[in-house]
């Protein structure tokens, strides 16, 4: 896997349900690279830290291989890396083989994959179509969040080198399907609770589903 673009955003105010909202989804490439820290990407904007910005979601990775799929469906947009709100636009990222808890060295930084992106209305705002939320979920290629274990610069051209392969994990794609499946598989839910990294929100959801 190789980083093709590193992206950050300035804060932009939008309106949603007649209320102002701050968003960092309007990311643009930073050719000189970005600096990853455990608290997030230096100089980036997180509109809602409760959803996107905790330590387990310090950096967002998205596959450049998905760009043609979405560009065909939204040809009128001004296309460029960062349009999905990702910090790292990565060539070769595959959610079906990318495991939760896997650790990578990328540039100077050491990161750990933690969870898939769960799309919200801000992606719909960015694309000018709230229908993209269901399409994004159905497509099953959400990209992945990462925890930053050691800070450092990441630049276009840097590669992701596997440092640690977790045991008894799940792929980002499998976890994403589990989250959105209308019929929950108890075995998968129980397996998810044993993942090496799991956000508090995901843990609460899974425990609630297990009680139903």
trRosetta pair geometry for C-beta under 8 A, 3 or more apart (Angstrom, degrees):
i j d omega theta_ij theta_ji phi_ij phi_ji
1 90 5.3 10 -179 177 110 114
1 91 6.6 165 -156 81 57 55
1 92 4.2 -151 -103 85 61 111
1 93 5.5 66 -131 -69 127 66
1 104 7.9 -31 61 -142 129 153
1 159 6.6 129 83 -162 54 70
1 160 4.1 -12 78 41 112 116
2 90 7.0 155 78 -157 33 67
2 91 4.8 -11 61 54 87 107
2 92 6.4 73 15 17 72 122
2 157 6.9 -24 -175 -152 109 27
2 158 7.2 161 -155 89 66 37
2 159 5.0 -39 -100 -101 73 72
2 160 7.4 -143 -76 6 26 78
3 6 6.4 30 168 -61 128 85
3 88 5.3 -70 -123 -159 107 102
3 89 7.0 97 -161 68 64 55
3 90 5.8 -40 -97 -101 54 72
3 91 7.8 -159 -77 15 6 81
3 106 6.6 97 -38 -171 126 117
3 107 7.5 -21 15 -37 150 107
3 154 6.2 149 -68 167 174 107
3 155 7.3 137 91 95 135 31
3 156 5.8 -132 117 -122 93 39
3 157 6.7 -30 74 33 86 23
3 158 4.7 13 30 60 123 84
3 159 7.4 -145 5 -82 79 23
3 160 7.3 108 -40 -39 86 89
4 64 5.3 27 27 -54 145 153
4 81 6.6 -154 105 -102 101 148
4 89 5.0 -65 65 103 94 100
4 90 7.0 164 9 -109 85 18
4 91 5.2 86 -39 -30 115 103
4 156 6.1 11 174 -144 25 96
5 29 4.7 -76 -162 -113 114 109
5 64 7.8 117 14 -83 102 120
5 81 3.5 74 58 134 167 161
5 82 6.6 -105 128 -38 131 86
5 88 7.6 155 83 -157 57 38
5 89 3.9 19 50 38 98 124
5 156 5.8 7 -97 -97 33 111
6 29 6.8 87 65 -153 48 68
6 30 5.2 -61 100 62 92 91
6 31 7.8 145 49 -100 94 13
6 33 5.2 52 44 -138 162 42
6 34 4.4 -162 168 -1 122 101
6 87 6.8 -2 -157 166 65 69
6 88 6.3 -11 -108 -102 65 64
6 89 7.8 -128 -61 19 27 81
6 154 5.8 159 -103 103 132 92
6 155 6.4 -75 -16 -130 143 29
6 156 5.9 -124 -5 -50 92 74
7 27 4.0 78 152 155 116 120
7 28 6.2 176 -146 83 93 17
7 29 5.4 -53 -91 -92 84 41
7 30 6.3 157 -108 3 27 85
7 34 7.4 -46 42 -40 21 142
7 81 6.0 -152 -60 128 129 92
7 82 3.4 175 -145 -95 154 113
7 86 6.2 78 51 93 130 63
7 87 5.7 -153 64 -139 76 31
7 88 7.5 -161 23 -61 86 22
7 89 6.6 67 -14 -23 120 100
8 24 8.0 -48 -175 -175 62 111
8 27 6.0 -151 130 -140 6 95
8 28 7.5 -32 66 54 51 63
8 30 5.6 23 15 -30 98 133
8 34 5.8 145 -44 -110 111 128
8 41 5.9 -155 -100 123 104 129
8 43 5.3 28 177 107 165 94
8 44 4.2 -122 -141 -93 98 79
8 45 7.5 110 175 6 83 71
8 87 6.9 31 -79 -125 62 83
9 12 7.2 -68 170 -7 116 102
9 23 7.9 -43 133 127 151 68
9 24 4.2 146 74 -170 128 72
9 25 6.7 68 -76 53 171 13
9 26 5.1 122 -140 74 123 60
9 27 4.2 -83 -54 -86 99 61
9 28 6.9 112 -97 6 64 71
9 44 6.2 50 37 -155 68 73
9 45 4.8 -82 92 37 91 106
9 82 7.5 157 -63 178 94 124
9 85 7.6 -33 -28 -135 143 70
10 24 8.0 -171 86 -126 15 75
10 26 7.5 -40 55 84 68 107
10 45 6.2 67 180 -27 15 136
11 22 5.2 -19 -162 -164 111 110
11 23 7.4 131 -153 63 62 34
11 24 6.5 -45 -99 -81 57 77
11 45 4.5 175 -71 -134 67 148
11 47 7.3 131 -132 -91 86 77
12 22 7.3 139 71 -155 38 58
12 23 5.5 -35 68 65 89 84
12 24 7.6 146 21 -92 84 30
12 25 7.8 -80 47 48 122 72
12 26 5.0 46 -7 17 147 136
12 45 7.9 133 4 96 67 160
13 20 5.4 -12 -170 -166 109 108
13 21 7.1 146 -155 73 58 38
13 22 5.8 -35 -96 -94 66 64
13 23 7.9 142 -105 16 19 77
14 20 7.4 143 78 -154 34 57
14 21 5.2 -27 67 65 84 93
14 22 7.9 146 21 -102 74 16
14 23 5.7 6 7 4 118 124
14 122 7.5 144 46 -124 151 84
14 125 5.5 45 -174 -171 162 153
15 18 6.6 5 179 -119 110 20
15 19 6.8 150 -154 69 69 28
15 20 5.9 -43 -97 -94 69 49
15 21 7.0 141 -114 14 18 85
16 19 6.1 -35 70 62 66 81
16 21 5.0 7 16 -7 113 136
16 121 5.9 106 -140 117 138 141
16 122 8.0 -65 -66 -77 146 69
16 125 7.1 -76 -80 -69 107 132
21 47 6.5 48 161 180 89 130
21 48 8.0 -25 -165 -52 105 107
21 122 7.5 -132 126 -88 139 104
22 45 7.4 -113 158 174 104 121
22 47 4.6 -175 106 -136 70 86
23 26 6.9 90 107 -6 102 88
23 45 7.5 84 130 120 32 121
23 47 4.0 -19 -108 -67 39 151
23 122 5.0 165 -126 -142 136 130
23 125 7.1 -180 -26 78 171 144
24 27 7.0 44 155 -65 76 88
24 44 6.1 77 -174 165 142 83
24 45 3.2 -176 -100 94 112 86
24 46 5.4 -51 10 -81 146 23
24 47 5.1 -159 -2 -31 78 82
24 52 7.9 -160 51 100 115 149
24 85 7.1 97 106 -148 71 100
25 47 7.3 -30 -21 -11 83 132
25 85 4.0 -49 -138 -91 73 115
25 122 4.9 168 -30 150 148 115
25 123 6.8 -155 -145 -83 148 50
25 125 7.3 117 62 75 148 106
25 126 4.9 -107 131 -65 130 132
26 126 6.9 -173 -78 -116 68 103
27 44 7.7 -4 -110 -138 109 102
27 82 3.5 -128 103 -173 96 113
27 83 7.6 -125 60 -56 85 19
27 85 5.7 122 -2 -133 118 36
27 86 6.9 -136 62 58 155 39
27 87 7.2 -125 -143 -87 158 45
28 80 7.0 13 -133 111 71 134
28 82 5.4 -166 -90 74 16 160
29 80 6.7 -106 -15 160 107 111
29 81 5.2 63 -69 72 108 110
29 82 5.9 -149 -52 -20 59 126
29 89 8.0 -47 -96 8 97 131
29 156 7.9 25 -162 -61 114 130
30 33 6.5 -62 112 65 102 10
30 34 5.5 97 67 -62 139 88
31 156 6.5 -42 -146 6 56 134
32 155 7.2 -66 158 -122 34 102
33 107 7.2 133 -151 -125 132 157
33 153 5.2 53 136 -178 139 100
33 154 5.8 -180 -162 89 102 40
33 155 3.4 -54 -84 -93 124 75
33 156 6.9 -135 -81 -1 74 65
34 41 5.3 -4 164 -164 131 114
34 42 6.9 170 -177 53 79 80
34 43 7.3 -136 -140 56 91 112
34 44 7.4 39 -155 -51 134 110
34 87 6.4 -112 76 -174 163 101
34 153 7.3 161 87 -148 30 63
34 154 5.9 -14 62 59 78 89
35 41 7.0 132 75 -162 50 63
35 42 4.1 -1 72 26 106 128
35 43 7.6 84 39 10 96 105
35 151 6.9 31 172 178 87 103
35 152 7.1 -122 -147 138 71 18
35 153 5.3 -38 -98 -92 72 64
35 154 7.7 158 -100 16 24 71
36 41 5.9 -37 -104 -103 59 70
36 42 7.7 -124 -72 -2 13 85
36 58 6.8 93 -166 131 93 116
36 59 5.5 -16 -127 -67 118 139
36 87 7.9 105 -92 146 98 147
36 109 4.3 32 57 -107 129 156
36 111 7.0 -46 153 -74 160 111
36 148 4.7 -173 153 -112 107 137
36 151 5.8 -165 97 -141 66 64
36 152 6.3 -4 52 56 92 53
36 153 7.8 157 13 -105 76 14
36 154 5.9 40 -16 -8 113 116
37 40 6.3 1 66 57 90 40
37 41 7.3 155 24 -102 77 19
37 42 5.9 81 -9 -51 116 90
37 58 7.1 -129 86 -171 50 131
37 148 6.0 132 128 94 15 156
37 151 4.5 9 -108 -112 59 125
38 55 5.7 1 171 -139 88 101
38 58 6.1 -104 -167 -95 30 157
38 147 7.3 14 -137 -177 76 78
38 148 4.8 -141 -86 78 45 99
38 149 7.6 63 -92 -100 98 14
38 151 6.6 -83 -20 -62 72 97
39 55 7.1 -43 -99 -96 40 78
39 58 6.7 115 98 -125 11 112
40 44 6.1 -128 153 61 109 116
40 46 6.2 -94 -131 -34 153 131
40 53 5.7 -12 -84 -154 131 94
40 58 5.0 -142 -90 -152 41 74
40 59 7.4 150 -149 -61 47 63
41 44 3.9 52 81 -7 104 136
41 58 7.2 135 -35 161 65 75
41 59 5.9 100 -57 -101 101 84
41 87 5.1 -176 -56 -128 154 140
44 87 6.7 -36 -98 -102 154 111
46 49 5.1 78 120 -82 128 71
46 52 5.4 -165 -152 91 101 106
46 53 3.6 64 -176 -74 161 134
47 52 7.2 48 48 36 74 136
47 122 6.8 155 51 -100 155 157
48 51 4.5 25 109 25 115 110
48 52 6.0 89 73 14 76 99
48 53 7.4 178 98 1 41 106
49 52 6.9 -85 -118 62 27 68
49 53 3.7 -63 -130 59 68 127
49 54 6.9 104 171 -57 79 60
50 53 7.7 16 -2 42 21 89
50 54 7.7 31 -142 -45 26 102
51 120 6.9 12 167 -34 154 152
52 57 5.6 -131 -174 130 42 138
52 60 7.7 -30 -165 -53 104 129
53 57 6.2 -92 -86 90 10 104
53 58 7.6 58 -160 -106 53 44
54 57 5.5 65 53 31 68 94
54 58 7.9 -75 105 -59 36 67
54 199 7.1 119 68 -132 139 112
55 58 5.9 0 -155 -52 39 108
55 147 6.0 39 146 -132 76 98
55 148 7.9 -108 -165 38 74 77
56 114 4.5 175 -177 -177 91 162
56 115 6.7 53 146 1 112 115
56 145 6.7 66 137 123 69 128
56 147 5.1 -35 -124 -74 45 105
56 197 6.2 167 -132 170 116 119
56 199 5.2 -164 79 -84 153 92
57 60 7.1 18 -174 -68 84 87
57 114 6.8 -118 -71 75 58 137
57 115 7.0 -46 -82 51 95 114
57 145 4.1 -41 -123 -161 74 146
57 146 8.0 86 -132 45 33 29
57 147 7.9 -17 -35 -75 23 64
57 199 7.6 14 -33 -86 105 136
58 145 7.6 115 31 -179 45 95
58 146 6.6 -64 58 94 84 65
58 147 5.9 81 13 -133 112 38
58 148 4.6 -87 94 -4 151 101
59 87 4.9 -94 -156 59 79 148
59 88 6.5 37 167 -7 112 111
59 111 6.4 -69 53 -125 136 138
59 145 7.0 137 76 -160 46 61
59 146 4.7 -27 68 61 98 99
59 148 6.1 89 -11 -56 118 102
60 85 6.5 0 90 118 155 84
60 86 4.9 -126 112 -128 98 61
60 87 5.2 118 51 7 69 91
60 88 7.3 -177 93 28 45 76
60 117 6.3 56 -145 -80 117 122
60 143 6.3 52 177 136 89 131
60 144 7.6 172 -152 92 57 35
60 145 5.6 -33 -99 -100 69 67
60 146 7.7 179 -85 16 23 79
61 86 6.2 55 -149 -157 15 117
61 87 7.2 -49 -71 60 50 83
61 88 4.6 -22 -108 71 78 108
61 90 5.2 11 -170 -6 105 133
61 93 6.1 179 146 -113 114 157
61 143 5.6 -173 95 -170 54 96
61 144 5.2 -10 59 62 102 80
61 145 7.6 170 18 -93 78 18
61 146 6.3 49 -12 -17 113 117
62 66 6.9 -85 170 45 93 129
62 84 4.8 141 -128 78 174 141
62 85 7.9 100 -29 66 142 60
62 86 3.6 -119 9 -67 112 151
62 88 7.5 157 24 84 60 59
62 89 6.1 -27 71 -113 86 59
62 90 6.9 153 73 24 32 86
62 93 7.2 174 156 68 18 153
62 117 7.7 -14 -84 -4 98 146
62 143 3.7 -42 -98 -98 70 137
63 66 4.8 92 83 -7 98 101
63 90 6.0 -53 -104 76 48 83
63 91 7.6 85 -158 -118 68 22
63 92 7.6 -142 -136 62 97 19
63 93 3.9 -140 -88 68 90 102
63 94 7.2 78 -98 -70 144 39
63 95 7.6 -103 -26 -29 132 88
63 141 6.6 -70 36 175 129 116
63 143 6.5 -156 -4 -92 73 78
64 67 5.6 -19 -170 -10 56 120
64 81 7.3 -29 -105 -108 103 104
64 89 5.1 73 -70 166 97 96
64 90 6.5 -158 -10 77 89 28
64 91 4.9 -29 41 -83 125 67
64 93 7.8 106 13 22 65 101
65 68 7.6 -41 -178 19 44 99
65 91 6.9 102 -41 -142 87 57
65 92 7.3 104 -31 -61 124 22
65 93 7.3 -163 19 53 108 71
66 69 5.4 -53 -165 35 60 119
66 70 6.3 39 147 -9 85 108
66 139 7.9 98 -146 147 119 138
66 141 5.2 177 -97 122 134 140
67 70 6.3 -71 -149 45 31 97
67 71 5.7 31 160 -24 71 114
67 79 7.3 105 -168 -169 109 125
68 71 5.6 -57 -134 39 29 112
68 72 6.3 36 163 -26 63 103
69 72 6.3 -62 -165 27 22 110
69 73 7.2 3 149 -4 58 110
69 139 7.1 124 144 -148 145 140
69 141 7.9 89 53 48 158 147
70 73 5.7 -62 -152 43 41 106
70 74 6.0 -11 164 25 77 107
70 84 8.0 109 47 -73 171 110
71 74 6.6 -77 -130 63 27 73
71 75 6.4 65 166 -97 66 60
71 77 7.7 -118 -125 56 65 107
71 79 5.5 22 -113 -100 111 153
72 75 6.8 1 -147 -61 22 95
73 135 7.5 180 160 168 164 156
74 77 4.8 24 140 -7 107 119
74 127 5.8 -82 -113 -157 160 103
74 128 8.0 140 -146 49 122 99
74 129 7.4 -148 -101 19 118 135
74 132 7.7 0 -56 -90 135 128
77 83 7.0 93 145 -151 138 143
77 127 6.8 -53 -80 -135 143 65
77 128 7.6 -175 -87 16 100 116
79 83 6.3 -53 -139 -43 57 154
80 83 6.1 128 63 -47 56 102
81 86 7.8 -74 178 70 79 106
81 89 4.2 -81 -154 -28 115 162
82 85 7.2 52 180 -89 62 13
82 86 6.3 -133 -120 59 44 69
82 89 6.8 -83 -50 -47 54 118
83 126 6.9 147 180 159 70 124
84 123 7.3 9 -151 -128 65 106
84 126 7.9 137 -119 110 28 154
84 143 6.8 144 129 -24 142 150
85 122 7.5 69 -73 117 150 114
85 123 7.0 -94 -6 -92 131 82
85 126 6.9 -129 -47 -55 101 166
86 89 5.7 118 94 -73 130 65
86 143 6.1 -126 -94 -150 121 159
88 106 7.4 6 -127 157 157 156
88 154 6.7 -38 -96 129 117 148
90 93 4.2 74 97 -35 118 121
90 160 6.9 14 -143 -18 130 132
93 98 6.5 12 -167 -58 79 142
93 143 7.3 35 128 -124 147 66
93 144 7.5 -148 -174 16 128 109
94 97 4.8 31 96 32 113 101
94 98 6.1 163 81 -25 53 94
95 98 5.4 -54 -122 36 34 113
95 116 7.0 50 -143 -105 129 111
95 140 7.3 -163 82 147 142 76
95 141 5.7 -179 8 -132 134 59
95 142 6.7 90 -101 39 155 68
95 143 7.4 -91 -73 -67 117 13
95 144 6.8 163 -108 -48 89 106
95 171 6.4 107 155 158 61 104
95 172 4.2 -95 -153 84 87 111
95 173 4.0 117 125 -55 101 89
95 176 7.0 -4 171 4 140 138
96 171 5.5 21 -166 165 30 158
96 172 8.0 -79 -52 58 20 79
96 173 4.5 -10 -85 12 56 152
96 174 7.9 88 -134 -33 57 81
97 171 6.3 -31 -78 -121 9 126
98 102 6.8 -129 -169 39 61 139
98 113 5.9 -162 167 -141 100 165
98 144 5.9 -125 130 -34 144 154
98 171 6.2 93 64 -155 52 83
98 172 4.8 -3 86 1 104 119
98 173 7.8 106 46 -15 87 85
99 102 4.4 100 69 -33 89 115
99 113 6.7 125 88 74 44 137
99 165 7.1 69 49 -157 144 70
99 166 5.7 -157 129 47 128 103
99 169 4.4 81 -178 105 113 140
99 170 7.0 147 -145 81 75 25
99 171 5.7 -63 -93 -97 57 54
99 172 7.6 -145 -103 -25 13 73
100 113 5.8 -124 -120 113 36 96
100 114 6.5 44 -148 -158 87 20
100 115 6.8 41 -118 -78 115 45
100 166 7.2 -60 94 54 54 152
100 169 5.2 -170 63 -171 76 111
100 170 5.6 13 20 63 118 74
100 171 7.4 153 -11 -147 80 10
100 172 6.5 133 -56 -74 81 63
100 175 6.1 66 -40 -34 135 150
100 195 5.3 -15 112 -161 135 128
100 196 6.9 170 127 44 86 88
100 197 6.4 -140 170 56 96 89
101 112 6.5 -15 -150 -176 32 107
101 113 6.7 -39 21 70 21 82
101 114 7.8 78 -63 -100 45 46
101 166 3.5 42 107 -52 121 162
101 169 5.0 -138 39 -108 123 134
101 195 6.4 -160 -40 180 120 84
101 196 3.5 82 -114 50 134 128
101 197 5.5 165 -86 9 76 93
102 112 7.1 166 85 -151 34 64
102 113 5.0 15 54 26 83 119
102 162 6.6 -49 -179 -135 112 95
102 164 6.7 -176 -152 89 50 65
102 165 6.0 0 -119 -120 95 47
102 166 5.7 -113 -69 1 57 96
102 169 7.3 168 -42 103 81 174
103 110 6.6 10 -178 179 106 91
103 111 7.0 172 -151 90 62 41
103 112 4.8 -28 -97 -96 78 80
103 113 7.8 -141 -75 6 33 75
103 149 6.9 -4 -137 1 116 149
103 162 7.5 96 80 -163 56 56
103 163 4.2 -61 108 67 101 109
103 164 4.1 34 36 39 114 97
104 110 7.5 177 90 -152 40 52
104 111 5.5 -14 61 62 86 88
104 112 7.8 161 18 -88 68 34
104 113 7.5 57 -2 -34 108 94
104 146 8.0 -60 41 -134 108 143
104 160 4.4 -4 -178 -171 143 94
104 161 6.2 138 -160 65 78 39
104 162 5.9 -45 -101 -98 77 39
104 163 6.0 173 -106 1 18 94
105 109 7.4 160 -155 88 53 45
105 110 5.6 -26 -100 -101 68 72
105 160 7.4 153 74 -155 44 47
105 161 4.7 -17 57 60 96 99
105 163 5.4 101 -26 -57 87 115
106 109 5.5 -19 68 69 80 93
106 110 8.0 151 23 -97 66 25
106 111 6.1 -12 19 12 114 118
106 154 5.4 17 127 -118 100 121
106 158 5.5 94 -179 133 72 124
106 159 7.2 -132 -125 104 69 30
106 160 4.7 -16 -87 -100 103 72
106 161 7.5 172 -74 18 52 67
107 152 5.9 -175 112 120 96 110
107 153 5.6 -107 155 104 135 60
107 154 3.8 -174 15 -109 146 57
107 155 5.8 124 -108 13 131 70
107 158 4.0 -38 -62 -127 83 159
108 151 7.7 4 115 127 103 49
108 152 2.6 -141 109 176 95 130
108 153 4.9 54 23 44 125 66
108 154 7.1 -130 34 -63 72 56
109 148 6.0 -55 -166 -143 120 100
109 150 6.2 174 -153 89 50 72
109 151 6.2 -38 -112 -168 92 25
109 152 3.9 -161 -61 54 62 95
109 153 7.3 -166 -31 54 95 19
109 154 5.5 -46 15 -53 122 104
110 148 7.5 105 76 -167 55 58
110 149 4.5 -61 105 71 100 104
110 150 3.8 46 30 33 109 104
110 152 7.5 71 -6 14 63 124
110 163 6.7 15 -145 -20 101 165
111 146 4.1 24 175 163 122 135
111 147 6.6 152 -161 77 68 46
111 148 5.6 -36 -104 -104 80 53
111 149 6.5 174 -105 10 21 86
112 146 6.1 151 72 -161 36 82
112 147 4.6 -14 59 57 96 100
112 149 5.6 75 -17 -38 104 115
112 197 6.5 123 131 -26 124 154
113 144 5.2 -7 -148 157 102 141
113 145 7.6 119 -157 84 55 46
113 146 5.5 -45 -96 -100 44 85
113 172 6.9 -86 171 -64 128 114
114 144 7.4 145 48 175 55 93
114 145 5.1 -48 62 96 102 94
114 146 6.1 148 3 -119 92 27
114 147 5.2 89 -49 -23 128 94
114 197 4.7 -78 -126 115 84 135
114 199 7.1 81 159 -46 118 93
115 144 7.0 159 85 -154 30 73
115 145 5.1 0 60 44 79 112
115 172 7.6 118 -180 -128 23 88
115 175 7.0 -116 -140 124 64 146
115 197 7.7 -115 -40 112 85 102
115 198 7.9 99 -75 -129 112 45
115 199 6.1 -27 -41 -13 153 115
115 202 6.6 -154 -116 -48 138 150
116 142 4.2 70 -178 77 107 135
116 143 7.1 119 -153 76 68 46
116 144 5.9 -55 -102 -101 48 64
116 145 7.5 98 170 6 3 85
116 172 4.8 126 -73 -174 93 92
116 173 7.7 110 -82 -78 136 27
116 175 5.9 174 -7 90 112 104
116 176 4.1 12 19 -76 173 105
116 179 7.3 -141 58 8 124 144
117 142 4.5 -162 54 163 81 103
117 143 5.0 18 2 71 124 97
117 144 7.1 -129 -22 -86 81 16
117 145 6.5 124 -72 -40 71 90
118 142 7.3 9 -72 -160 33 150
118 179 6.8 -109 -98 149 114 155
119 123 4.6 -48 -158 18 106 151
119 124 7.9 106 159 -33 113 81
119 132 7.6 -114 169 117 154 87
119 133 5.1 -171 109 -132 123 75
119 136 4.8 59 -21 94 159 148
119 137 6.7 -123 32 -53 117 82
119 142 7.1 -136 -35 -133 92 105
120 123 6.4 123 61 4 47 93
120 124 8.0 -97 122 6 43 96
120 133 7.5 5 -155 -115 9 121
121 124 5.1 -54 -160 38 50 118
121 125 6.3 57 143 -25 74 97
121 130 6.4 -17 -135 -121 78 104
121 133 7.3 -28 -90 -67 44 137
122 125 5.2 -41 -146 31 41 117
122 126 6.4 45 152 -22 65 100
123 126 5.6 -51 -150 34 34 114
123 127 6.4 12 157 -1 66 110
123 132 6.0 -124 130 100 102 120
123 133 6.4 128 75 -85 116 75
123 136 6.6 -2 134 -33 154 163
124 127 6.2 -67 -142 50 29 96
124 128 7.8 -115 167 58 56 6
124 129 6.1 -110 -154 93 76 37
124 130 3.7 35 -158 -104 148 54
124 131 7.4 115 -126 22 107 35
124 132 5.6 174 -100 45 66 99
124 133 5.6 -33 -59 -39 111 100
125 128 7.5 26 -175 -73 28 37
127 132 4.7 45 71 -19 154 158
129 132 5.1 97 93 -24 97 97
130 133 6.0 -16 178 -2 64 112
131 134 6.3 -50 -167 37 56 103
131 135 6.3 51 141 -15 77 111
132 135 5.2 -63 -145 47 42 113
132 136 5.5 50 155 -30 76 105
133 136 5.8 -53 -147 32 24 112
133 137 6.6 22 154 -14 60 105
134 137 5.7 -53 -147 38 33 110
134 138 6.1 30 156 -17 66 110
135 138 5.7 -57 -143 42 30 110
135 139 6.2 34 156 -27 65 107
136 139 5.9 -52 -147 29 26 113
136 142 6.9 81 162 -103 97 78
137 140 7.6 32 165 -66 37 51
137 142 7.9 21 -105 -77 46 112
137 176 8.0 -166 -146 170 66 104
137 180 5.2 168 -170 -133 118 163
140 173 5.9 52 167 -148 102 94
140 176 6.2 140 -149 104 67 130
140 177 6.5 14 -127 -71 113 91
141 173 7.6 -14 -95 -102 51 99
142 172 7.1 -138 59 157 96 111
142 176 5.3 173 8 -117 131 146
144 172 4.8 -82 -87 -112 115 151
147 197 6.6 -137 -9 -146 138 159
148 151 6.0 51 156 -88 128 61
154 158 5.4 -116 -159 44 74 157
155 158 5.4 112 59 -29 63 110
162 165 6.3 24 176 -62 128 88
166 169 4.2 76 99 -44 117 135
166 196 5.2 -117 -139 -8 141 144
168 191 7.6 -141 176 -158 88 94
168 194 6.5 -49 139 121 123 121
169 195 6.3 70 -135 -134 70 82
169 196 6.5 -36 -96 1 104 104
170 174 4.7 -120 -178 84 101 122
170 175 4.9 117 113 -56 127 93
170 178 7.8 -16 174 -6 156 141
170 188 7.8 84 -108 -157 144 88
170 191 6.5 111 -57 127 119 115
170 192 6.5 -24 -2 -96 152 73
170 195 6.4 -61 19 -96 102 115
171 174 4.6 94 55 6 85 100
171 175 6.9 -153 90 -3 44 86
172 175 5.9 -59 -148 39 29 109
172 176 6.2 32 154 -22 65 109
173 176 5.7 -56 -148 35 29 113
173 177 6.5 29 155 -18 64 104
174 177 5.8 -52 -149 35 32 110
174 178 6.4 36 152 -22 63 106
174 188 7.5 -139 164 -145 103 122
175 178 5.6 -53 -151 34 33 116
175 179 6.6 38 151 -25 64 102
175 192 6.5 121 -123 -117 92 112
175 195 7.8 40 -99 -84 132 153
176 179 5.7 -50 -153 28 32 114
176 180 6.7 -2 161 6 64 110
177 180 6.5 -79 -148 51 29 90
177 181 5.8 44 158 -48 70 105
178 181 5.9 -39 -135 10 26 116
178 184 7.3 62 -167 -135 76 78
178 185 7.0 -85 -122 40 93 99
178 188 5.1 -151 -112 141 127 132
178 189 7.1 168 -174 -75 124 62
178 192 6.4 -178 125 -61 161 141
179 202 7.8 -65 -100 -130 113 98
179 205 7.5 30 -133 126 85 150
181 184 6.2 136 90 -87 107 49
181 185 7.3 9 93 -7 157 88
184 188 7.5 -137 -176 66 70 108
184 189 5.9 38 171 -51 114 126
184 209 4.9 -175 -127 177 174 129
184 212 7.7 90 39 61 139 123
185 188 4.0 61 86 12 110 112
185 189 6.7 174 88 -14 56 84
186 189 5.5 -54 -146 37 36 114
186 190 6.2 33 157 -18 68 105
186 210 6.7 98 -135 -122 87 79
187 190 6.0 -56 -148 38 29 108
187 191 6.3 30 152 -19 63 107
188 191 5.5 -54 -146 37 33 113
188 192 6.3 39 153 -26 65 103
189 192 5.6 -51 -150 29 31 114
189 193 6.9 34 152 -23 61 100
189 206 5.1 163 -161 -161 90 95
189 209 5.7 -139 -122 94 145 120
189 210 5.4 178 133 -72 140 95
190 193 5.8 -48 -156 26 36 114
190 194 7.3 25 150 -12 61 105
190 210 7.2 100 -70 -107 75 130
191 194 5.9 -67 -163 38 38 107
191 195 7.7 66 142 -53 64 80
192 195 5.7 -16 -165 -24 47 114
192 198 7.0 114 160 -112 77 133
192 202 7.5 -113 160 156 121 113
192 206 5.4 -147 93 -117 125 150
193 198 7.0 11 -136 -77 35 177
193 203 6.8 89 -124 -132 78 80
193 206 5.7 -172 -68 121 90 143
193 207 7.4 90 -100 -68 125 79
195 198 4.8 114 68 -58 110 105
198 202 5.4 -121 -174 85 85 120
198 203 5.2 101 132 -63 116 95
198 206 8.0 -45 -172 11 136 143
199 202 4.6 91 59 9 87 102
199 203 6.8 -150 93 -7 44 87
200 203 5.6 -56 -148 37 30 114
200 204 6.4 31 155 -20 65 105
201 204 5.8 -55 -150 34 30 111
201 205 6.5 31 152 -20 64 105
202 205 5.6 -53 -149 35 34 113
202 206 6.2 30 156 -18 67 108
203 206 5.9 -57 -146 37 29 108
203 207 6.3 25 158 -16 65 109
204 207 6.0 -58 -145 39 28 108
204 208 6.3 30 155 -21 63 108
205 208 5.8 -61 -153 35 28 112
205 209 6.4 25 153 -17 65 106
206 209 5.7 -54 -149 36 32 110
206 210 6.4 34 153 -21 64 106
207 210 5.6 -52 -148 34 33 114
207 211 6.7 32 153 -20 62 105
208 211 5.9 -60 -156 33 33 110
208 212 7.0 40 148 -33 64 100
209 212 5.6 -46 -154 16 39 116
